[in-house]
Amino acid sequence: MAVCKQVFMISIVLFIFGFLCIFYDFALIVTNPGTFLDNLTSFSHIWTVIGCYHIFLGIYRKKTGHSFWTSWKKWVQIVVSAFLIVAAAFSIVSLIFILNPKTIKNDESCDYLILLGGGIDKNGNLPKPVLNRVETAASYLQNHSETICVVTGGTLKWLPVAEAPQLKKELVQRGISPERILVEDKALDTIQNFQFSCDLLSEFTGKTKREILDSRIIVVTNNFHLRRAQRLAKRMGFSDIYGLGSGCAPFRVLHNYLREILAYLKLDLRILLTGKPDKIVG
């Protein structure tokens, strides 16, 4: 009787956790709406996958009276355990790096500021996490009138308009002179953000790309994204890159850092296997 009760309670816990994960996915989509195809392919659906798996585990335990894990052969358990241990170790190391970007204080000066785009909704509006980046950039630019800003972000697939012009519009509404804001509206990822921003700054200032790369530059993005952005910039040749981070809604923290850990591991593999991204020549 006690064993049946224990099996029932474990199954209930697995069901509840599974449904909470699915609801979390739903909440992430609702609070940051994209187009139909954008929502359909959203990374947030990893929570639905996790949720469905735990619901399956609950059903399996309730029907069989034991865990799904015990049904696996011993060698499979060893392989899966080893994989999970290695993945957890790399994830912890990546998280330590992610949590320790090279930042700059709001009262320290720089030559240029690069404001990275982070998405736009189906109505052509910037979501709250991106507006947080705008607020951070505007606060810095208001205190440093000599700093030139580049807003960077192109038209992502399935979305209606380029992001960079919207970033400029929001900065201007916060009192930043439009003459100080350069618009880079072609980049589709962080690597292109830096590549095209360097090209644009070189063209605007008349300096060589090497001179731009050696300039004191601030990159503005959300806190969780800062470390990876800086690592990419360093590999591409930016020698004096700092960060200013903005926050995000508390309920999105878990999702954002899980996504960032996986993105950081993906970057590690890309560097290991291809040596890319390449340095900017100039």
C-alpha positions in Angstrom: 0.0 0.0 0.0 2.8 2.4 0.9 4.6 1.6 -2.3 1.4 2.3 -4.4 1.0 5.6 -2.5 4.6 6.6 -3.2 4.3 5.7 -6.9 1.1 7.8 -7.1 2.7 10.8 -5.4 5.8 10.7 -7.7 3.5 10.5 -10.7 1.5 13.5 -9.5 4.8 15.5 -9.0 5.9 14.6 -12.5 2.5 15.6 -14.0 2.5 19.0 -12.2 6.1 19.7 -13.2 5.3 18.8 -16.8 2.3 21.0 -17.0 4.2 23.9 -15.4 6.9 23.6 -18.1 4.2 23.7 -20.9 2.5 26.7 -19.3 5.9 28.4 -19.0 6.4 28.0 -22.8 2.9 29.5 -23.3 3.6 32.5 -21.1 6.9 33.2 -22.9 5.2 33.2 -26.3 2.2 35.4 -25.1 4.5 38.0 -23.5 6.7 38.3 -26.6 4.4 37.7 -29.6 6.0 37.1 -33.0 4.5 36.0 -36.3 2.9 32.6 -36.6 6.0 31.0 -38.1 8.2 32.8 -35.6 6.1 31.4 -32.7 6.0 28.0 -34.2 9.8 27.7 -34.4 10.5 29.5 -31.1 13.3 28.1 -28.9 10.9 28.4 -25.9 9.2 25.2 -27.1 12.1 23.3 -25.4 10.0 23.8 -22.3 7.0 22.0 -23.9 9.4 19.2 -24.9 10.6 19.0 -21.3 7.1 19.1 -20.0 5.8 16.4 -22.3 8.7 14.2 -21.3 7.9 14.5 -17.6 4.2 13.8 -18.2 5.3 10.7 -20.1 7.5 9.7 -17.1 4.5 10.2 -14.8 2.2 8.0 -16.9 4.9 5.3 -17.3 5.5 5.2 -13.5 1.8 5.1 -12.7 1.2 2.2 -15.1 4.3 0.1 -14.4 5.1 1.0 -10.8 8.7 1.8 -11.5 10.8 4.6 -13.3 11.4 4.7 -17.0 15.2 4.8 -16.2 15.2 1.3 -14.8 13.8 -0.1 -18.1 17.0 0.9 -19.9 19.9 -1.5 -20.3 22.9 -1.0 -18.1 25.2 0.2 -20.9 22.6 2.7 -22.0 22.4 4.1 -18.5 26.2 4.4 -18.3 26.4 6.3 -21.7 23.5 8.6 -20.8 24.9 9.3 -17.3 28.4 10.1 -18.7 26.9 12.4 -21.3 24.8 14.2 -18.7 27.8 14.6 -16.4 29.9 16.1 -19.2 27.1 18.3 -20.4 26.5 19.6 -16.8 30.2 20.3 -16.3 30.5 22.3 -19.5 27.2 24.1 -18.7 28.4 25.2 -15.3 31.7 26.4 -16.7 29.8 28.3 -19.5 27.5 29.8 -16.9 30.4 31.1 -14.9 31.8 32.9 -17.9 28.3 34.2 -18.8 27.9 35.7 -15.4 31.2 37.5 -15.5 31.4 39.8 -18.5 33.9 42.7 -18.8 31.7 45.7 -18.0 32.2 49.5 -17.9 30.7 52.0 -15.5 28.2 54.6 -16.7 30.6 57.4 -16.0 33.5 56.0 -18.0 34.0 57.3 -21.5 34.2 55.4 -24.8 34.6 56.3 -28.5 31.6 54.3 -29.8 28.6 52.4 -28.5 27.1 49.5 -30.4 23.5 48.8 -29.4 22.6 45.2 -30.4 19.1 44.3 -31.6 17.3 41.5 -30.0 14.1 41.0 -32.0 10.9 42.7 -32.9 7.3 41.6 -32.6 4.8 40.9 -35.3 3.5 44.4 -35.0 6.9 46.0 -35.7 7.3 47.0 -32.0 10.4 46.3 -29.8 9.7 43.9 -27.0 10.4 44.8 -23.4 13.9 43.1 -23.2 15.0 45.1 -26.2 13.5 48.4 -24.8 15.6 47.7 -21.7 18.7 47.7 -23.9 17.5 51.0 -25.4 17.1 52.5 -21.9 20.6 51.5 -21.0 22.1 52.9 -24.1 20.2 56.1 -23.8 21.3 56.6 -20.2 24.9 56.3 -21.2 24.6 58.5 -24.3 22.9 61.2 -22.4 26.0 61.4 -20.1 28.5 61.2 -22.9 27.7 63.6 -25.7 30.8 62.8 -27.7 30.0 59.1 -28.1 28.8 57.9 -31.5 26.1 55.1 -31.4 25.5 52.3 -33.9 22.1 50.6 -33.7 22.3 47.3 -35.5 19.6 44.8 -36.4 18.2 43.6 -39.8 14.9 42.0 -40.9 14.8 38.6 -39.3 12.9 35.8 -41.1 9.2 35.9 -40.7 9.2 39.3 -39.1 7.8 42.5 -40.7 10.5 45.2 -40.6 14.2 45.8 -39.8 14.9 46.4 -36.2 17.7 49.1 -36.3 15.4 51.9 -37.5 13.1 51.2 -34.6 16.0 51.2 -32.2 17.0 54.7 -33.5 13.5 55.9 -33.2 13.3 54.9 -29.5 16.7 56.5 -28.8 15.6 59.8 -30.4 12.4 59.7 -28.3 14.7 59.6 -25.3 16.5 62.7 -26.3 19.5 61.4 -28.2 20.4 63.5 -31.3 19.7 61.5 -34.5 23.0 62.8 -35.9 24.8 60.7 -33.4 23.0 57.5 -34.3 24.2 55.3 -37.2 21.7 52.8 -38.5 23.0 49.3 -39.6 19.9 47.4 -40.8 21.3 44.4 -42.6 22.8 42.2 -39.8 21.0 38.9 -39.0 23.1 37.7 -36.1 25.6 38.9 -33.6 28.6 38.2 -35.9 27.1 40.4 -38.6 26.2 43.0 -36.0 29.9 43.5 -35.3 31.1 43.1 -38.9 28.7 45.6 -40.4 29.0 48.0 -37.5 32.7 48.1 -38.0 32.2 48.8 -41.7 29.7 51.5 -41.0 31.9 53.3 -38.4 34.9 53.2 -40.7 32.9 54.7 -43.5 31.3 57.4 -41.3 34.6 58.5 -39.6 37.0 58.0 -42.4 39.1 55.8 -40.2 40.5 52.4 -41.2 38.8 49.3 -39.9 41.9 48.6 -37.8 41.6 52.0 -36.1 37.9 51.2 -35.4 38.8 47.8 -34.0 41.4 49.4 -31.7 39.0 52.1 -30.4 37.3 51.9 -27.0 33.9 50.5 -27.7 30.9 49.6 -25.5 28.4 46.9 -26.6 24.9 47.2 -25.1 22.8 44.1 -24.8 21.0 42.1 -22.1 23.1 40.9 -19.2 22.8 37.3 -20.1 24.1 38.0 -23.7 27.0 40.3 -22.8 29.8 37.7 -22.3 29.1 35.9 -25.6 28.9 39.1 -27.5 32.2 40.2 -26.1 33.8 36.9 -26.9 32.7 37.2 -30.5 33.9 40.8 -30.7 37.3 39.8 -29.4 37.7 37.0 -31.8 36.7 39.3 -34.7 39.5 41.8 -33.7 38.0 44.3 -31.4 40.8 44.9 -28.9 39.1 47.2 -26.3 35.5 46.1 -25.9 33.4 46.6 -22.8 29.8 45.9 -22.0 26.8 47.6 -20.5 24.0 45.1 -19.6 20.3 45.5 -19.2 18.0 43.3 -17.2 15.0 41.2 -18.2 11.7 40.2 -16.6 12.3 37.9 -13.6 10.1 35.1 -15.0 12.2 35.0 -18.2 15.6 34.6 -16.4 15.5 30.8 -16.3 14.7 30.6 -20.0 17.2 33.3 -21.1 20.1 31.7 -19.2 19.2 28.2 -20.4 19.2 29.5 -24.0 22.4 31.4 -23.5 24.2 28.4 -22.0 23.3 26.3 -25.1 24.3 29.2 -27.4 27.6 29.5 -25.6 28.3 25.7 -26.0 27.3 26.0 -29.7 29.9 28.8 -30.1 32.5 26.7 -28.4 31.9 23.9 -30.9 31.9 26.3 -33.8 35.3 27.7 -32.8 36.7 24.3 -32.2 35.5 22.8 -35.4 35.7 25.7 -37.9 37.9 28.3 -36.2 35.2 30.9 -37.0 34.3 33.7 -36.7 37.2 35.1 -38.7 39.0 38.4 -37.8 37.9 41.5 -39.6 40.5 42.6 -42.1 41.4 46.2 -42.5 
